[in-house]
């Protein structure tokens, strides 16, 4: 039973020493520091990529909201122009516009002309 306690306390001391070594930065200057530096540089590059990706996503979200607002504005402008066009195409508006130029609607209705071709 004392062996188990000895092993547990030994592991606990090693973990404590390892934690203090990380806090003090000894892992950066030790003999195998090169692999630690490689890992730190790799993590830094991943962090930079994540930050860049986040900024890119934010830009896209802002662009989408700006384009949605522009689409709403253009739709309302389309409805207004279509309403004006429908009013301008009304027969009463056309008659009023042509009266100012001296033109009036015909009193006789139009006649249909039919052309019949004879086959030889």
N, CA, C and O atoms as a GROMACS GRO file, in nm:
protein
  480
    1UNK      N    1   0.081  -0.119   0.000
    1UNK     CA    2   0.000   0.000   0.000
    1UNK      C    3   0.086   0.126   0.000
    1UNK      O    4   0.046   0.226  -0.059
    2UNK      N    5   0.199   0.124   0.062
    2UNK     CA    6   0.287   0.240   0.064
    2UNK      C    7   0.347   0.264  -0.074
    2UNK      O    8   0.379   0.378  -0.108
    3UNK      N    9   0.362   0.160  -0.154
    3UNK     CA   10   0.413   0.175  -0.290
    3UNK      C   11   0.314   0.256  -0.374
    3UNK      O   12   0.354   0.341  -0.453
    4UNK      N   13   0.187   0.228  -0.356
    4UNK     CA   14   0.084   0.300  -0.430
    4UNK      C   15   0.086   0.449  -0.392
    4UNK      O   16   0.077   0.534  -0.481
    5UNK      N   17   0.096   0.481  -0.265
    5UNK     CA   18   0.101   0.619  -0.221
    5UNK      C   19   0.227   0.687  -0.271
    5UNK      O   20   0.224   0.804  -0.309
    6UNK      N   21   0.337   0.614  -0.272
    6UNK     CA   22   0.463   0.670  -0.319
    6UNK      C   23   0.452   0.703  -0.467
    6UNK      O   24   0.498   0.808  -0.511
    7UNK      N   25   0.394   0.615  -0.543
    7UNK     CA   26   0.378   0.636  -0.686
    7UNK      C   27   0.285   0.754  -0.711
    7UNK      O   28   0.312   0.837  -0.799
    8UNK      N   29   0.178   0.764  -0.637
    8UNK     CA   30   0.083   0.873  -0.654
    8UNK      C   31   0.149   1.007  -0.621
    8UNK      O   32   0.133   1.104  -0.696
    9UNK      N   33   0.221   1.014  -0.512
    9UNK     CA   34   0.287   1.140  -0.475
    9UNK      C   35   0.397   1.175  -0.575
    9UNK      O   36   0.420   1.292  -0.604
   10UNK      N   37   0.464   1.073  -0.626
   10UNK     CA   38   0.568   1.097  -0.726
   10UNK      C   39   0.507   1.155  -0.855
   10UNK      O   40   0.562   1.249  -0.912
   11UNK      N   41   0.395   1.099  -0.899
   11UNK     CA   42   0.326   1.149  -1.020
   11UNK      C   43   0.276   1.291  -0.995
   11UNK      O   44   0.286   1.377  -1.083
   12UNK      N   45   0.224   1.314  -0.878
   12UNK     CA   46   0.172   1.446  -0.845
   12UNK      C   47   0.283   1.550  -0.846
   12UNK      O   48   0.264   1.661  -0.894
   13UNK      N   49   0.401   1.514  -0.791
   13UNK     CA   50   0.515   1.605  -0.789
   13UNK      C   51   0.563   1.633  -0.931
   13UNK      O   52   0.595   1.747  -0.964
   14UNK      N   53   0.568   1.529  -1.015
   14UNK     CA   54   0.610   1.547  -1.153
   14UNK      C   55   0.514   1.639  -1.230
   14UNK      O   56   0.558   1.724  -1.307
   15UNK      N   57   0.383   1.622  -1.208
   15UNK     CA   58   0.284   1.709  -1.272
   15UNK      C   59   0.300   1.853  -1.225
   15UNK      O   60   0.291   1.947  -1.304
   16UNK      N   61   0.324   1.870  -1.097
   16UNK     CA   62   0.343   2.004  -1.041
   16UNK      C   63   0.468   2.068  -1.101
   16UNK      O   64   0.466   2.185  -1.139
   17UNK      N   65   0.576   1.993  -1.108
   17UNK     CA   66   0.700   2.045  -1.168
   17UNK      C   67   0.680   2.079  -1.316
   17UNK      O   68   0.729   2.180  -1.364
   18UNK      N   69   0.606   1.994  -1.387
   18UNK     CA   70   0.578   2.019  -1.529
   18UNK      C   71   0.497   2.146  -1.548
   18UNK      O   72   0.523   2.223  -1.640
   19UNK      N   73   0.401   2.167  -1.461
   19UNK     CA   74   0.319   2.289  -1.469
   19UNK      C   75   0.404   2.413  -1.444
   19UNK      O   76   0.393   2.512  -1.516
   20UNK      N   77   0.491   2.406  -1.343
   20UNK     CA   78   0.578   2.521  -1.314
   20UNK      C   79   0.676   2.545  -1.428
   20UNK      O   80   0.708   2.660  -1.459
   21UNK      N   81   0.724   2.438  -1.490
   21UNK     CA   82   0.815   2.455  -1.605
   21UNK      C   83   0.744   2.525  -1.721
   21UNK      O   84   0.805   2.607  -1.790
   22UNK      N   85   0.617   2.494  -1.743
   22UNK     CA   86   0.540   2.560  -1.849
   22UNK      C   87   0.521   2.708  -1.815
   22UNK      O   88   0.537   2.795  -1.900
   23UNK      N   89   0.486   2.736  -1.688
   23UNK     CA   90   0.465   2.874  -1.646
   23UNK      C   91   0.595   2.955  -1.658
   23UNK      O   92   0.592   3.070  -1.702
   24UNK      N   93   0.707   2.896  -1.620
   24UNK     CA   94   0.836   2.966  -1.626
   24UNK      C   95   0.892   2.974  -1.768
   24UNK      O   96   0.981   3.054  -1.794
   25UNK      N   97   0.840   2.892  -1.859
   25UNK     CA   98   0.887   2.894  -1.997
   25UNK      C   99   1.009   2.809  -2.021
   25UNK      O  100   1.078   2.828  -2.122
   26UNK      N  101   1.039   2.717  -1.934
   26UNK     CA  102   1.158   2.632  -1.951
   26UNK      C  103   1.144   2.541  -2.073
   26UNK      O  104   1.245   2.496  -2.128
   27UNK      N  105   1.023   2.513  -2.116
   27UNK     CA  106   1.003   2.426  -2.232
   27UNK      C  107   1.051   2.494  -2.361
   27UNK      O  108   1.068   2.427  -2.463
   28UNK      N  109   1.071   2.626  -2.356
   28UNK     CA  110   1.117   2.698  -2.475
   28UNK      C  111   1.268   2.700  -2.489
   28UNK      O  112   1.320   2.724  -2.598
   29UNK      N  113   1.339   2.673  -2.380
   29UNK     CA  114   1.486   2.679  -2.385
   29UNK      C  115   1.551   2.544  -2.352
   29UNK      O  116   1.673   2.536  -2.340
   30UNK      N  117   1.473   2.442  -2.337
   30UNK     CA  118   1.529   2.310  -2.304
   30UNK      C  119   1.593   2.249  -2.427
   30UNK      O  120   1.594   2.310  -2.534
   31UNK      N  121   1.647   2.128  -2.412
   31UNK     CA  122   1.718   2.062  -2.521
   31UNK      C  123   1.627   2.029  -2.638
   31UNK      O  124   1.670   2.039  -2.753
   32UNK      N  125   1.504   1.990  -2.612
   32UNK     CA  126   1.411   1.956  -2.721
   32UNK      C  127   1.313   2.071  -2.750
   32UNK      O  128   1.197   2.048  -2.784
   33UNK      N  129   1.363   2.192  -2.736
   33UNK     CA  130   1.278   2.311  -2.756
   33UNK      C  131   1.239   2.330  -2.902
   33UNK      O  132   1.138   2.396  -2.930
   34UNK      N  133   1.315   2.275  -2.997
   34UNK     CA  134   1.286   2.294  -3.139
   34UNK      C  135   1.147   2.241  -3.174
   34UNK      O  136   1.071   2.307  -3.245
   35UNK      N  137   1.114   2.122  -3.126
   35UNK     CA  138   0.982   2.068  -3.157
   35UNK      C  139   0.873   2.149  -3.088
   35UNK      O  140   0.763   2.162  -3.142
   36UNK      N  141   0.902   2.204  -2.969
   36UNK     CA  142   0.804   2.291  -2.903
   36UNK      C  143   0.783   2.418  -2.983
   36UNK      O  144   0.669   2.463  -2.999
   37UNK      N  145   0.890   2.477  -3.034
   37UNK     CA  146   0.878   2.599  -3.114
   37UNK      C  147   0.801   2.572  -3.242
   37UNK      O  148   0.719   2.654  -3.283
   38UNK      N  149   0.826   2.458  -3.304
   38UNK     CA  150   0.751   2.422  -3.426
   38UNK      C  151   0.601   2.416  -3.396
   38UNK      O  152   0.519   2.466  -3.473
   39UNK      N  153   0.567   2.354  -3.285
   39UNK     CA  154   0.427   2.342  -3.248
   39UNK      C  155   0.366   2.479  -3.218
   39UNK      O  156   0.253   2.506  -3.258
   40UNK      N  157   0.441   2.565  -3.148
   40UNK     CA  158   0.392   2.699  -3.116
   40UNK      C  159   0.372   2.779  -3.244
   40UNK      O  160   0.271   2.849  -3.258
   41UNK      N  161   0.465   2.770  -3.338
   41UNK     CA  162   0.451   2.842  -3.466
   41UNK      C  163   0.332   2.788  -3.544
   41UNK      O  164   0.257   2.865  -3.604
   42UNK      N  165   0.314   2.656  -3.542
   42UNK     CA  166   0.198   2.595  -3.609
   42UNK      C  167   0.068   2.647  -3.548
   42UNK      O  168  -0.024   2.683  -3.622
   43UNK      N  169   0.059   2.651  -3.416
   43UNK     CA  170  -0.062   2.702  -3.350
   43UNK      C  171  -0.083   2.850  -3.381
   43UNK      O  172  -0.197   2.894  -3.398
   44UNK      N  173   0.026   2.926  -3.388
   44UNK     CA  174   0.014   3.069  -3.422
   44UNK      C  175  -0.040   3.087  -3.563
   44UNK      O  176  -0.124   3.173  -3.586
   45UNK      N  177   0.009   3.007  -3.657
   45UNK     CA  178  -0.040   3.015  -3.795
   45UNK      C  179  -0.188   2.978  -3.801
   45UNK      O  180  -0.266   3.042  -3.872
   46UNK      N  181  -0.227   2.875  -3.728
   46UNK     CA  182  -0.369   2.838  -3.724
   46UNK      C  183  -0.454   2.951  -3.667
   46UNK      O  184  -0.564   2.977  -3.716
   47UNK      N  185  -0.404   3.017  -3.564
   47UNK     CA  186  -0.478   3.129  -3.504
   47UNK      C  187  -0.492   3.242  -3.605
   47UNK      O  188  -0.598   3.303  -3.614
   48UNK      N  189  -0.385   3.272  -3.680
   48UNK     CA  190  -0.392   3.378  -3.782
   48UNK      C  191  -0.491   3.342  -3.891
   48UNK      O  192  -0.566   3.428  -3.938
   49UNK      N  193  -0.492   3.217  -3.931
   49UNK     CA  194  -0.587   3.174  -4.034
   49UNK      C  195  -0.730   3.186  -3.982
   49UNK      O  196  -0.819   3.230  -4.056
   50UNK      N  197  -0.753   3.149  -3.857
   50UNK     CA  198  -0.887   3.161  -3.800
   50UNK      C  199  -0.931   3.307  -3.791
   50UNK      O  200  -1.047   3.338  -3.820
   51UNK      N  201  -0.840   3.396  -3.753
   51UNK     CA  202  -0.874   3.538  -3.744
   51UNK      C  203  -0.907   3.593  -3.882
   51UNK      O  204  -1.005   3.665  -3.899
   52UNK      N  205  -0.825   3.558  -3.981
   52UNK     CA  206  -0.851   3.602  -4.118
   52UNK      C  207  -0.984   3.550  -4.170
   52UNK      O  208  -1.059   3.623  -4.235
   53UNK      N  209  -1.013   3.427  -4.142
   53UNK     CA  210  -1.140   3.367  -4.185
   53UNK      C  211  -1.258   3.437  -4.118
   53UNK      O  212  -1.361   3.460  -4.182
   54UNK      N  213  -1.244   3.469  -3.992
   54UNK     CA  214  -1.350   3.540  -3.920
   54UNK      C  215  -1.375   3.678  -3.980
   54UNK      O  216  -1.490   3.719  -3.997
   55UNK      N  217  -1.266   3.750  -4.011
   55UNK     CA  218  -1.281   3.882  -4.072
   55UNK      C  219  -1.347   3.872  -4.209
   55UNK      O  220  -1.432   3.953  -4.245
   56UNK      N  221  -1.308   3.771  -4.284
   56UNK     CA  222  -1.367   3.750  -4.417
   56UNK      C  223  -1.517   3.722  -4.405
   56UNK      O  224  -1.597   3.774  -4.482
   57UNK      N  225  -1.554   3.639  -4.310
   57UNK     CA  226  -1.696   3.607  -4.289
   57UNK      C  227  -1.774   3.732  -4.247
   57UNK      O  228  -1.886   3.754  -4.294
   58UNK      N  229  -1.715   3.814  -4.160
   58UNK     CA  230  -1.782   3.938  -4.119
   58UNK      C  231  -1.803   4.031  -4.238
   58UNK      O  232  -1.910   4.091  -4.252
   59UNK      N  233  -1.702   4.044  -4.324
   59UNK     CA  234  -1.716   4.128  -4.443
   59UNK      C  235  -1.828   4.078  -4.532
   59UNK      O  236  -1.906   4.157  -4.585
   60UNK      N  237  -1.837   3.948  -4.548
   60UNK     CA  238  -1.942   3.890  -4.633
   60UNK      C  239  -2.080   3.914  -4.573
   60UNK      O  240  -2.175   3.942  -4.646
   61UNK      N  241  -2.093   3.904  -4.442
   61UNK     CA  242  -2.222   3.929  -4.376
   61UNK      C  243  -2.264   4.074  -4.397
   61UNK      O  244  -2.381   4.101  -4.427
   62UNK      N  245  -2.169   4.167  -4.383
   62UNK     CA  246  -2.202   4.309  -4.404
   62UNK      C  247  -2.240   4.335  -4.549
   62UNK      O  248  -2.332   4.412  -4.576
   63UNK      N  249  -2.170   4.272  -4.641
   63UNK     CA  250  -2.200   4.290  -4.784
   63UNK      C  251  -2.339   4.235  -4.816
   63UNK      O  252  -2.415   4.296  -4.891
   64UNK      N  253  -2.372   4.120  -4.759
   64UNK     CA  254  -2.504   4.059  -4.782
   64UNK      C  255  -2.614   4.150  -4.730
   64UNK      O  256  -2.716   4.169  -4.797
   65UNK      N  257  -2.596   4.206  -4.611
   65UNK     CA  258  -2.701   4.294  -4.556
   65UNK      C  259  -2.713   4.421  -4.639
   65UNK      O  260  -2.824   4.471  -4.659
   66UNK      N  261  -2.600   4.475  -4.688
   66UNK     CA  262  -2.605   4.594  -4.772
   66UNK      C  263  -2.677   4.564  -4.903
   66UNK      O  264  -2.758   4.644  -4.951
   67UNK      N  265  -2.648   4.448  -4.962
   67UNK     CA  266  -2.713   4.410  -5.088
   67UNK      C  267  -2.862   4.383  -5.067
   67UNK      O  268  -2.943   4.414  -5.155
   68UNK      N  269  -2.899   4.325  -4.954
   68UNK     CA  270  -3.042   4.303  -4.925
   68UNK      C  271  -3.116   4.435  -4.915
   68UNK      O  272  -3.228   4.448  -4.964
   69UNK      N  273  -3.054   4.534  -4.850
   69UNK     CA  274  -3.117   4.666  -4.840
   69UNK      C  275  -3.131   4.728  -4.979
   69UNK      O  276  -3.232   4.791  -5.009
   70UNK      N  277  -3.029   4.711  -5.062
   70UNK     CA  278  -3.034   4.764  -5.199
   70UNK      C  279  -3.144   4.696  -5.280
   70UNK      O  280  -3.212   4.761  -5.359
   71UNK      N  281  -3.160   4.566  -5.262
   71UNK     CA  282  -3.265   4.492  -5.334
   71UNK      C  283  -3.403   4.543  -5.292
   71UNK      O  284  -3.491   4.561  -5.376
   72UNK      N  285  -3.423   4.566  -5.162
   72UNK     CA  286  -3.552   4.618  -5.116
   72UNK      C  287  -3.580   4.755  -5.176
   72UNK      O  288  -3.693   4.783  -5.218
   73UNK      N  289  -3.477   4.840  -5.181
   73UNK     CA  290  -3.494   4.974  -5.238
   73UNK      C  291  -3.528   4.966  -5.388
   73UNK      O  292  -3.616   5.037  -5.436
   74UNK      N  293  -3.459   4.878  -5.460
   74UNK     CA  294  -3.485   4.863  -5.603
   74UNK      C  295  -3.624   4.804  -5.630
   74UNK      O  296  -3.690   4.841  -5.727
   75UNK      N  297  -3.669   4.714  -5.543
   75UNK     CA  298  -3.803   4.657  -5.560
   75UNK      C  299  -3.910   4.765  -5.542
   75UNK      O  300  -4.007   4.771  -5.618
   76UNK      N  301  -3.891   4.851  -5.442
   76UNK     CA  302  -3.990   4.957  -5.422
   76UNK      C  303  -3.987   5.056  -5.539
   76UNK      O  304  -4.091   5.106  -5.581
   77UNK      N  305  -3.868   5.085  -5.591
   77UNK     CA  306  -3.858   5.174  -5.707
   77UNK      C  307  -3.926   5.110  -5.829
   77UNK      O  308  -3.991   5.180  -5.906
   78UNK      N  309  -3.910   4.978  -5.846
   78UNK     CA  310  -3.974   4.907  -5.956
   78UNK      C  311  -4.126   4.918  -5.946
   78UNK      O  312  -4.194   4.941  -6.046
   79UNK      N  313  -4.179   4.900  -5.825
   79UNK     CA  314  -4.325   4.908  -5.807
   79UNK      C  315  -4.374   5.049  -5.840
   79UNK      O  316  -4.477   5.065  -5.905
   80UNK      N  317  -4.300   5.152  -5.797
   80UNK     CA  318  -4.341   5.290  -5.826
   80UNK      C  319  -4.339   5.317  -5.977
   80UNK      O  320  -4.434   5.375  -6.030
   81UNK      N  321  -4.233   5.276  -6.044
   81UNK     CA  322  -4.223   5.300  -6.189
   81UNK      C  323  -4.330   5.223  -6.264
   81UNK      O  324  -4.388   5.274  -6.360
   82UNK      N  325  -4.358   5.101  -6.221
   82UNK     CA  326  -4.461   5.021  -6.287
   82UNK      C  327  -4.599   5.086  -6.270
   82UNK      O  328  -4.680   5.085  -6.362
   83UNK      N  329  -4.625   5.141  -6.152
   83UNK     CA  330  -4.752   5.209  -6.129
   83UNK      C  331  -4.764   5.332  -6.221
   83UNK      O  332  -4.869   5.357  -6.279
   84UNK      N  333  -4.655   5.409  -6.233
   84UNK     CA  334  -4.658   5.525  -6.322
   84UNK      C  335  -4.680   5.484  -6.467
   84UNK      O  336  -4.753   5.550  -6.540
   85UNK      N  337  -4.617   5.376  -6.508
   85UNK     CA  338  -4.633   5.326  -6.645
   85UNK      C  339  -4.777   5.281  -6.669
   85UNK      O  340  -4.834   5.310  -6.774
   86UNK      N  341  -4.835   5.211  -6.574
   86UNK     CA  342  -4.974   5.166  -6.589
   86UNK      C  343  -5.068   5.286  -6.601
   86UNK      O  344  -5.163   5.284  -6.679
   87UNK      N  345  -5.041   5.391  -6.523
   87UNK     CA  346  -5.124   5.510  -6.533
   87UNK      C  347  -5.105   5.580  -6.667
   87UNK      O  348  -5.202   5.629  -6.725
   88UNK      N  349  -4.980   5.585  -6.717
   88UNK     CA  350  -4.953   5.651  -6.844
   88UNK      C  351  -5.016   5.575  -6.960
   88UNK      O  352  -5.046   5.636  -7.063
   89UNK      N  353  -5.036   5.446  -6.947
   89UNK     CA  354  -5.092   5.364  -7.055
   89UNK      C  355  -5.245   5.366  -7.056
   89UNK      O  356  -5.306   5.313  -7.149
   90UNK      N  357  -5.305   5.426  -6.956
   90UNK     CA  358  -5.452   5.430  -6.951
   90UNK      C  359  -5.504   5.515  -7.068
   90UNK      O  360  -5.445   5.617  -7.103
   91UNK      N  361  -5.614   5.471  -7.126
   91UNK     CA  362  -5.671   5.538  -7.244
   91UNK      C  363  -5.707   5.683  -7.214
   91UNK      O  364  -5.686   5.772  -7.298
   92UNK      N  365  -5.760   5.707  -7.097
   92UNK     CA  366  -5.800   5.845  -7.063
   92UNK      C  367  -5.679   5.938  -7.056
   92UNK      O  368  -5.688   6.053  -7.097
   93UNK      N  369  -5.567   5.890  -7.005
   93UNK     CA  370  -5.445   5.971  -6.998
   93UNK      C  371  -5.391   5.999  -7.138
   93UNK      O  372  -5.346   6.110  -7.167
   94UNK      N  373  -5.394   5.897  -7.224
   94UNK     CA  374  -5.345   5.915  -7.361
   94UNK      C  375  -5.432   6.015  -7.436
   94UNK      O  376  -5.380   6.100  -7.508
   95UNK      N  377  -5.566   6.005  -7.420
   95UNK     CA  378  -5.658   6.099  -7.488
   95UNK      C  379  -5.631   6.242  -7.440
   95UNK      O  380  -5.627   6.334  -7.521
   96UNK      N  381  -5.612   6.260  -7.309
   96UNK     CA  382  -5.586   6.394  -7.255
   96UNK      C  383  -5.455   6.449  -7.307
   96UNK      O  384  -5.446   6.568  -7.337
   97UNK      N  385  -5.352   6.365  -7.319
   97UNK     CA  386  -5.223   6.411  -7.369
   97UNK      C  387  -5.231   6.448  -7.517
   97UNK      O  388  -5.166   6.544  -7.560
   98UNK      N  389  -5.309   6.374  -7.595
   98UNK     CA  390  -5.318   6.401  -7.739
   98UNK      C  391  -5.408   6.520  -7.769
   98UNK      O  392  -5.390   6.586  -7.871
   99UNK      N  393  -5.505   6.550  -7.682
   99UNK     CA  394  -5.591   6.667  -7.703
   99UNK      C  395  -5.510   6.796  -7.696
   99UNK      O  396  -5.541   6.892  -7.766
  100UNK      N  397  -5.407   6.798  -7.614
  100UNK     CA  398  -5.324   6.918  -7.605
  100UNK      C  399  -5.245   6.940  -7.735
  100UNK      O  400  -5.201   7.052  -7.762
  101UNK      N  401  -5.228   6.836  -7.814
  101UNK     CA  402  -5.160   6.846  -7.943
  101UNK      C  403  -5.259   6.863  -8.059
  101UNK      O  404  -5.219   6.877  -8.174
  102UNK      N  405  -5.385   6.862  -8.027
  102UNK     CA  406  -5.487   6.881  -8.131
  102UNK      C  407  -5.538   6.751  -8.190
  102UNK      O  408  -5.611   6.756  -8.290
  103UNK      N  409  -5.505   6.638  -8.135
  103UNK     CA  410  -5.554   6.508  -8.185
  103UNK      C  411  -5.671   6.462  -8.099
  103UNK      O  412  -5.674   6.483  -7.978
  104UNK      N  413  -5.767   6.398  -8.166
  104UNK     CA  414  -5.884   6.345  -8.096
  104UNK      C  415  -5.906   6.202  -8.140
  104UNK      O  416  -5.864   6.162  -8.249
  105UNK      N  417  -5.974   6.124  -8.057
  105UNK     CA  418  -6.000   5.986  -8.096
  105UNK      C  419  -6.093   5.981  -8.219
  105UNK      O  420  -6.176   6.070  -8.240
  106UNK      N  421  -6.078   5.877  -8.296
  106UNK     CA  422  -6.158   5.860  -8.418
  106UNK      C  423  -6.304   5.834  -8.381
  106UNK      O  424  -6.334   5.763  -8.286
  107UNK      N  425  -6.393   5.894  -8.460
  107UNK     CA  426  -6.536   5.875  -8.437
  107UNK      C  427  -6.583   5.744  -8.499
  107UNK      O  428  -6.680   5.685  -8.451
  108UNK      N  429  -6.516   5.698  -8.604
  108UNK     CA  430  -6.555   5.572  -8.668
  108UNK      C  431  -6.462   5.462  -8.618
  108UNK      O  432  -6.341   5.480  -8.608
  109UNK      N  433  -6.521   5.351  -8.587
  109UNK     CA  434  -6.438   5.241  -8.536
  109UNK      C  435  -6.351   5.183  -8.648
  109UNK      O  436  -6.384   5.198  -8.766
  110UNK      N  437  -6.243   5.120  -8.615
  110UNK     CA  438  -6.156   5.061  -8.717
  110UNK      C  439  -6.224   4.942  -8.785
  110UNK      O  440  -6.310   4.876  -8.726
  111UNK      N  441  -6.185   4.916  -8.912
  111UNK     CA  442  -6.241   4.804  -8.986
  111UNK      C  443  -6.131   4.700  -9.004
  111UNK      O  444  -6.013   4.733  -9.018
  112UNK      N  445  -6.172   4.579  -9.004
  112UNK     CA  446  -6.079   4.469  -9.021
  112UNK      C  447  -6.068   4.437  -9.169
  112UNK      O  448  -6.168   4.423  -9.238
  113UNK      N  449  -5.944   4.424  -9.217
  113UNK     CA  450  -5.920   4.391  -9.355
  113UNK      C  451  -5.869   4.248  -9.359
  113UNK      O  452  -5.772   4.213  -9.292
  114UNK      N  453  -5.936   4.165  -9.437
  114UNK     CA  454  -5.895   4.024  -9.450
  114UNK      C  455  -5.842   4.001  -9.591
  114UNK      O  456  -5.905   4.040  -9.689
  115UNK      N  457  -5.729   3.940  -9.599
  115UNK     CA  458  -5.667   3.908  -9.727
  115UNK      C  459  -5.678   3.757  -9.747
  115UNK      O  460  -5.632   3.679  -9.664
  116UNK      N  461  -5.739   3.717  -9.856
  116UNK     CA  462  -5.754   3.575  -9.885
  116UNK      C  463  -5.668   3.544 -10.007
  116UNK      O  464  -5.685   3.603 -10.114
  117UNK      N  465  -5.577   3.452  -9.990
  117UNK     CA  466  -5.490   3.415 -10.100
  117UNK      C  467  -5.552   3.295 -10.175
  117UNK      O  468  -5.602   3.202 -10.113
  118UNK      N  469  -5.547   3.302 -10.305
  118UNK     CA  470  -5.597   3.190 -10.386
  118UNK      C  471  -5.480   3.098 -10.421
  118UNK      O  472  -5.375   3.144 -10.465
  119UNK      N  473  -5.499   2.973 -10.401
  119UNK     CA  474  -5.395   2.877 -10.433
  119UNK      C  475  -5.417   2.824 -10.574
  119UNK      O  476  -5.530   2.788 -10.607
  120UNK      N  477  -5.317   2.818 -10.655
  120UNK     CA  478  -5.327   2.768 -10.792
  120UNK      C  479  -5.314   2.621 -10.804
  120UNK      O  480  -5.320   2.567 -10.914
   0.00000   0.00000   0.00000
